[in-house]
Amino acid sequence: MKQVVREIALPIFNIEMEFTECRFDTIEAIVSYFEEQVRKHRAARYIATFNHLQHTTGLTEGIVADDIEAAYNIVFCFGFSLQDAEQLATRPRSIGVCHCNGRISVSFVEAPMPVANALMEQWAKSLLLDEKPHLLNPGRSGQEGDALPAP
């Protein structure tokens, strides 16, 4: 057995909005929207939706911040290549959707594939009524001309 330790930073993309800024009225509608985006993309595979709040509150020792009202992870994978066994440690992908203090927070860890980041960023931004670039770390995802295969 060999142990491989890779020290890498995990940049997180995050967008926060009021419900009044969002195209959807409920967190469940937002979660359904992300599930639909993943399912209709030919290079993505929907795996599951995990109710993180339900899981954590169900544990005897579970601790949840008082202001978290709902928390979900939409779990999926972009399946473009599998170059070595160690890649499995960073897959699948997840988009987190949290209802906290009356606001919506959408977050995901930066993928090593810029075009996947661009797509996840596009999905997140499309929740906004005005689609202004509210994402943190803008410009780190995607490059001009890069695109995932169309759904």
C-alpha positions as CSV (number, residue, x, y, z in Angstrom):
1,M,0.0,0.0,0.0
2,K,1.3,3.5,-0.8
3,Q,0.1,6.7,0.6
4,V,-0.1,9.8,-1.6
5,V,-0.5,13.2,0.0
6,R,-1.4,16.1,-2.3
7,E,-1.5,19.4,-0.6
8,I,-3.8,21.4,-2.8
9,A,-6.0,24.5,-2.0
10,L,-9.7,24.0,-2.6
11,P,-11.0,27.3,-3.9
12,I,-14.7,27.6,-3.3
13,F,-17.0,29.5,-5.6
14,N,-20.0,31.0,-3.7
15,I,-22.9,33.1,-4.7
16,E,-25.4,34.5,-2.2
17,M,-28.8,36.2,-2.9
18,E,-32.0,37.2,-1.3
19,F,-35.1,35.3,-2.4
20,T,-36.3,38.5,-4.0
21,E,-33.2,38.4,-6.3
22,C,-33.9,34.7,-7.2
23,R,-35.9,33.2,-10.1
24,F,-37.3,30.6,-7.6
25,D,-39.4,31.0,-4.5
26,T,-38.3,27.9,-2.6
27,I,-35.0,26.1,-1.9
28,E,-36.7,22.9,-3.2
29,A,-37.3,24.6,-6.6
30,I,-33.6,25.7,-6.7
31,V,-32.5,22.1,-5.9
32,S,-34.8,20.8,-8.7
33,Y,-33.4,23.3,-11.1
34,F,-29.8,22.1,-10.5
35,E,-30.9,18.5,-10.8
36,E,-32.5,19.3,-14.1
37,Q,-29.4,21.1,-15.4
38,V,-27.2,18.1,-14.6
39,R,-29.7,15.6,-16.0
40,K,-30.1,17.3,-19.3
41,H,-26.3,17.8,-20.0
42,R,-24.9,14.9,-22.0
43,A,-21.5,15.0,-20.3
44,A,-22.9,15.1,-16.7
45,R,-24.4,12.3,-14.7
46,Y,-26.8,13.0,-11.8
47,I,-26.1,10.8,-8.8
48,A,-28.2,12.0,-5.8
49,T,-29.5,14.9,-3.8
50,F,-28.3,14.7,-0.2
51,N,-30.3,16.5,2.5
52,H,-27.4,17.6,4.6
53,L,-29.5,19.3,7.3
54,Q,-31.7,16.3,7.8
55,H,-28.7,14.0,8.1
56,T,-26.9,16.2,10.6
57,T,-29.9,16.9,12.8
58,G,-30.6,13.2,12.8
59,L,-27.3,12.5,14.6
60,T,-27.2,12.6,18.4
61,E,-24.0,14.6,18.2
62,G,-25.0,16.6,15.1
63,I,-24.4,20.3,15.3
64,V,-26.1,22.8,12.9
65,A,-25.7,26.6,13.0
66,D,-28.9,28.2,14.3
67,D,-29.4,30.2,11.1
68,I,-29.4,27.3,8.7
69,E,-32.9,26.5,7.6
70,A,-32.2,24.0,4.8
71,A,-29.0,22.5,3.3
72,Y,-28.7,20.2,0.2
73,N,-25.9,18.9,-1.9
74,I,-26.6,18.0,-5.5
75,V,-24.1,15.2,-6.3
76,F,-23.1,14.6,-9.9
77,C,-20.1,13.9,-12.1
78,F,-18.7,15.3,-15.4
79,G,-17.3,12.2,-17.2
80,F,-14.8,13.5,-19.7
81,S,-11.8,11.4,-18.8
82,L,-10.4,9.2,-16.1
83,Q,-6.6,9.4,-16.4
84,D,-5.5,7.7,-13.2
85,A,-7.0,6.0,-10.1
86,E,-6.2,9.0,-7.9
87,Q,-8.6,11.2,-9.8
88,L,-11.4,9.2,-8.1
89,A,-10.5,11.0,-4.8
90,T,-11.8,14.3,-6.1
91,R,-14.9,13.0,-7.7
92,P,-17.9,13.3,-7.9
93,R,-18.7,17.0,-7.9
94,S,-21.3,18.6,-5.6
95,I,-23.2,21.9,-5.6
96,G,-24.3,23.0,-2.2
97,V,-27.5,24.9,-1.7
98,C,-28.2,26.5,1.7
99,H,-31.1,28.5,3.0
100,C,-29.5,30.6,5.8
101,N,-30.8,33.8,7.4
102,G,-33.5,34.1,4.8
103,R,-30.8,34.1,2.0
104,I,-29.8,31.5,-0.5
105,S,-26.1,30.5,-0.7
106,V,-24.9,28.3,-3.6
107,S,-21.3,27.0,-3.5
108,F,-19.0,24.5,-5.1
109,V,-15.4,23.5,-5.0
110,E,-13.4,24.6,-8.0
111,A,-13.0,21.7,-10.5
112,P,-9.6,21.0,-12.2
113,M,-11.4,21.4,-15.5
114,P,-12.1,25.1,-16.3
115,V,-15.0,24.4,-18.6
116,A,-16.8,22.5,-15.8
117,N,-16.3,25.5,-13.6
118,A,-17.7,27.8,-16.2
119,L,-20.8,25.6,-16.5
120,M,-21.4,25.4,-12.8
121,E,-20.9,29.1,-12.5
122,Q,-23.4,29.7,-15.3
123,W,-26.0,27.5,-13.6
124,A,-25.5,29.4,-10.3
125,K,-25.7,32.8,-11.9
126,S,-28.8,31.9,-13.8
127,L,-30.7,31.7,-10.5
128,L,-30.5,35.5,-10.4
129,L,-33.3,37.6,-11.8
130,D,-30.8,40.1,-13.2
131,E,-27.9,37.6,-13.7
132,K,-25.3,40.0,-12.5
133,P,-21.9,38.4,-11.8
134,H,-22.2,38.0,-8.0
135,L,-19.8,35.0,-7.8
136,L,-16.7,35.2,-5.7
137,N,-13.5,34.4,-7.5
138,P,-14.7,35.6,-10.9
139,G,-12.4,34.9,-13.8
140,R,-10.9,31.8,-12.4
141,S,-13.4,29.6,-14.2
142,G,-13.2,28.9,-17.9
143,Q,-11.4,30.6,-20.7
144,E,-12.7,32.2,-23.9
145,G,-13.7,29.6,-26.4
146,D,-13.8,26.7,-23.8
147,A,-17.1,24.9,-23.6
148,L,-18.5,21.7,-22.4
149,P,-20.3,19.6,-25.0
150,A,-23.8,20.8,-25.4
151,P,-26.6,18.9,-23.7
